[in-house]
Amino acid sequence: MADISAIADRILAARDAGKQIAPISDGDPAFDLAAGYAVGAEVMRRRVADGERQVGWKIGFTNRTIWDEYGVHAPIYGPMYHDTVHEVPHNEVAPGSLHGLLEPRLEPEIVFRFSRSPEPAMDVAALFDCIDGVALGFEIVQSIYPGWRFRPADTVAAFGLHGRLYHGTFSIMEGGPDRQEWLPRLANFDLTLSRGGQVVDRGRGANVLDGPLYACRHFIAELDRIGGGRVKPGDVVTTGTITRAWPVMAGEQWTSHVEGPWLPVAFSIRF
């Protein structure tokens, strides 16, 4: 526990100073995922003690097409807080901030809001019945490790790489046949990512562990397996990037546009 506390000290000091540090695993090759999640839990405990309020979870590395790029071959997760999650009114451009973030990158994602706590063994249909809102958003991820070089354990120790989440107004999920039509829609859609009006990337919902609901089911089972807590009513969960994660700078405007079985949906952010 002394080592966990010391590593948490280093990570929080790096964030507060806006400075990067070498990956923890560089100095300790035995630093594994179990240790990484233990450090992450200690970091979360301290942030909550300092007045931050956890409002949900981010799931990372769900997009198999970018696993080789980062040397990570399984999803990870981390907490999100009331001051890192921002809902933007419908049809408005999100006013994004990169202040204090280290090597920020942008990820277009599907975001869920839960109305009740899901059980770990649920299938995706039962899981979807626990969700009362779906939105399109951008997670702004960061790396306290230079050059985005790390091992999986390093990422979960350092906030799950979470910086901020901006998402649009939630579409309210209600009962009835129309609700069931969302199940295939949440995997079978195409997304176009643009910067300054120029297309830079494209992705499909199925990139995210076969679909955002499947990514969420994997996360809920894993959270239960390691004793990391439960998803609570009102929690927001963002499910992983549908395209590559793109470096972002102040002055840029980015837009994600969903095509396919949905009506056209777009979400924009200006930094």
C-alpha positions in Angstrom: 0.0 0.0 0.0 3.0 2.3 0.6 4.0 1.8 -3.0 0.4 2.5 -4.2 0.3 5.7 -2.2 3.7 6.9 -3.5 2.7 6.2 -7.1 -0.6 8.1 -6.6 1.5 11.0 -5.3 3.6 11.0 -8.4 0.6 10.9 -10.8 -1.4 13.6 -9.1 1.7 15.8 -8.8 2.3 15.4 -12.5 -1.3 16.4 -13.2 -1.2 19.4 -10.9 2.1 20.6 -12.3 1.2 20.0 -15.9 4.3 17.9 -16.3 4.9 14.5 -17.8 6.6 11.5 -16.1 8.1 8.3 -17.2 5.6 5.3 -17.3 5.5 3.6 -13.9 6.3 0.3 -15.6 9.6 1.7 -16.8 10.9 1.6 -13.3 8.9 -1.5 -12.2 8.3 -4.1 -15.0 6.2 -6.1 -12.5 3.7 -3.2 -12.3 0.6 -5.0 -13.6 -3.1 -4.3 -14.2 -4.1 -5.2 -10.7 -1.6 -2.7 -9.3 -2.6 -0.2 -11.9 -6.3 -0.4 -10.8 -5.3 -0.2 -7.1 -3.4 3.1 -7.9 -6.3 4.3 -9.9 -8.7 3.6 -7.0 -6.4 5.6 -4.6 -6.2 8.5 -7.1 -10.0 8.5 -7.3 -10.3 8.4 -3.5 -8.1 11.4 -3.2 -9.9 13.4 -5.9 -13.3 12.7 -4.2 -11.8 13.7 -0.9 -10.7 17.0 -2.5 -14.3 17.8 -3.6 -14.7 16.1 -6.9 -17.8 14.0 -7.4 -17.7 10.9 -9.5 -20.5 10.9 -12.1 -19.7 8.0 -14.3 -17.0 6.0 -16.1 -15.0 6.0 -19.3 -14.1 2.8 -21.2 -10.9 2.9 -23.2 -9.2 0.9 -25.8 -12.5 -0.7 -27.0 -11.6 -0.1 -30.7 -9.6 -3.1 -31.8 -8.4 -1.2 -34.9 -6.0 1.0 -32.8 -4.7 -1.7 -30.4 -1.5 -2.2 -32.2 -0.9 1.6 -32.4 -0.8 1.8 -28.6 0.4 -1.6 -27.7 -2.7 -2.3 -25.7 -4.9 -5.3 -26.5 -7.8 -5.2 -24.1 -10.2 -2.5 -22.8 -9.5 -0.4 -19.7 -11.7 1.9 -17.7 -11.5 4.9 -15.3 -13.8 7.3 -13.4 -15.2 10.6 -14.7 -16.1 13.5 -12.5 -18.7 16.4 -12.3 -16.1 18.9 -13.4 -14.8 16.8 -16.4 -18.2 15.9 -17.9 -20.1 18.6 -19.9 -23.5 18.3 -21.5 -24.1 20.6 -24.5 -27.6 21.8 -25.5 -28.9 20.3 -28.8 -27.6 21.9 -32.0 -25.0 24.0 -30.1 -21.2 23.8 -30.7 -19.5 22.6 -27.5 -17.0 25.2 -26.1 -14.1 22.9 -25.5 -11.1 23.6 -23.3 -7.7 22.0 -23.4 -6.4 23.9 -20.4 -4.1 21.7 -18.2 -4.3 18.6 -20.4 -1.1 16.8 -21.5 -0.8 15.8 -25.2 -4.6 15.9 -25.6 -6.3 13.8 -28.2 -10.0 13.7 -29.4 -12.2 10.6 -29.6 -15.7 10.5 -31.0 -17.8 8.2 -28.9 -21.3 7.0 -28.0 -22.3 8.0 -24.5 -24.9 6.3 -22.3 -26.8 7.4 -19.2 -28.1 4.8 -16.8 -31.5 4.9 -15.1 -30.7 1.9 -12.9 -27.8 -0.3 -12.0 -27.0 -3.1 -14.4 -26.1 -6.6 -13.3 -22.8 -8.2 -14.5 -24.5 -11.2 -16.2 -27.0 -9.2 -18.3 -27.1 -9.6 -22.1 -27.1 -6.5 -24.2 -30.9 -6.3 -24.5 -31.3 -6.4 -20.7 -28.5 -4.0 -20.3 -30.1 -1.6 -22.7 -33.2 -1.6 -20.5 -31.1 0.0 -17.8 -30.2 3.0 -20.1 -32.5 6.0 -20.4 -30.3 8.2 -22.6 -27.9 8.0 -25.6 -25.8 10.8 -26.9 -22.9 11.5 -29.3 -19.8 13.0 -27.7 -16.1 13.7 -27.7 -13.8 12.4 -25.0 -10.6 14.4 -24.7 -8.0 12.0 -23.5 -4.5 12.9 -22.3 -1.3 11.2 -21.4 1.0 12.1 -18.5 3.5 9.8 -20.2 5.5 11.5 -23.0 4.7 10.4 -26.5 1.8 8.3 -25.5 4.1 5.5 -24.6 2.9 3.2 -21.8 1.7 -0.2 -20.8 -1.9 -1.0 -19.9 -1.3 -0.8 -16.2 0.2 2.7 -16.6 -3.0 3.9 -18.3 -5.4 2.8 -15.6 -3.2 4.3 -12.9 -3.3 7.7 -14.6 -7.1 8.4 -14.7 -7.7 5.9 -17.5 -6.3 8.7 -19.7 -9.5 10.6 -19.1 -9.3 14.4 -19.5 -12.8 15.7 -20.3 -16.0 14.5 -21.9 -18.3 16.7 -24.0 -21.6 15.2 -25.2 -24.8 16.3 -26.7 -28.3 16.2 -25.2 -29.4 12.7 -24.4 -32.0 11.1 -26.6 -34.5 9.7 -24.1 -35.0 6.0 -24.4 -38.6 4.9 -23.7 -40.3 1.6 -23.8 -42.0 0.1 -26.8 -41.1 -1.3 -30.2 -39.1 1.8 -31.2 -36.7 1.2 -28.3 -35.8 -2.3 -29.5 -34.9 -0.8 -32.9 -32.0 1.0 -31.2 -30.2 -2.3 -30.5 -29.0 -3.0 -34.1 -28.7 0.8 -34.7 -26.0 1.0 -31.9 -23.7 -1.3 -33.8 -24.6 -0.7 -37.5 -23.8 2.9 -38.1 -21.0 4.9 -39.9 -19.3 7.9 -38.4 -17.4 10.6 -40.2 -14.9 12.8 -38.3 -14.1 16.2 -39.7 -11.7 19.0 -38.6 -12.4 22.5 -40.0 -14.8 21.0 -42.5 -12.3 18.5 -43.9 -12.9 14.8 -43.3 -10.0 13.2 -41.4 -11.3 9.8 -40.4 -14.2 7.4 -40.6 -15.3 4.6 -38.4 -18.2 2.1 -37.6 -20.1 1.4 -34.5 -19.0 -2.2 -34.6 -15.3 -1.1 -34.2 -16.1 -0.7 -30.5 -16.0 -4.4 -29.4 -18.8 -5.1 -31.9 -20.8 -2.1 -30.7 -21.0 0.3 -27.8 -23.5 -1.9 -25.9 -21.1 -4.8 -26.1 -18.3 -2.6 -24.8 -20.5 -1.6 -21.9 -21.4 -5.2 -21.1 -17.7 -6.1 -21.0 -16.9 -3.2 -18.8 -19.7 -3.9 -16.3 -18.6 -7.6 -16.0 -14.9 -6.5 -15.5 -15.8 -3.8 -12.9 -17.6 -6.5 -10.9 -14.8 -9.0 -11.3 -12.1 -6.8 -9.8 -14.4 -5.3 -7.2 -14.2 -1.8 -8.7 -17.8 -0.8 -7.7 -21.1 -0.7 -9.6 -22.6 1.6 -12.2 -25.2 3.7 -10.4 -28.5 5.3 -11.5 -27.6 8.6 -13.2 -24.1 7.5 -14.1 -22.8 8.5 -17.5 -20.6 5.9 -19.4 -18.7 6.7 -22.5 -17.8 3.7 -24.6 -14.6 4.2 -26.5 -13.4 5.9 -29.7 -15.0 4.9 -33.0 -12.1 6.3 -35.0 -8.4 6.8 -34.2 -7.7 9.3 -31.4 -6.6 12.5 -33.0 -4.2 15.2 -31.6 -6.1 18.4 -31.1 -5.1 22.1 -30.7 -6.7 25.3 -29.6 -8.5 27.1 -32.4 -9.7 23.9 -34.1 -13.3 22.9 -34.7 -14.2 19.2 -34.9 -17.5 17.5 -36.0 -18.6 13.9 -35.8 -21.5 12.9 -38.0 -23.4 9.7 -37.8 -24.9 8.1 -40.8 -26.8 4.8 -41.2 -30.0 3.6 -39.6 -30.2 6.7 -37.4 -31.5 10.0 -38.6 -28.4 12.1 -39.4 -26.9 13.2 -36.1 -23.9 15.5 -35.7 -21.9 16.9 -32.7 -19.3 19.7 -32.9 -16.7 21.1 -30.6 -14.6 24.3 -30.9 -11.4 24.6 -28.8 
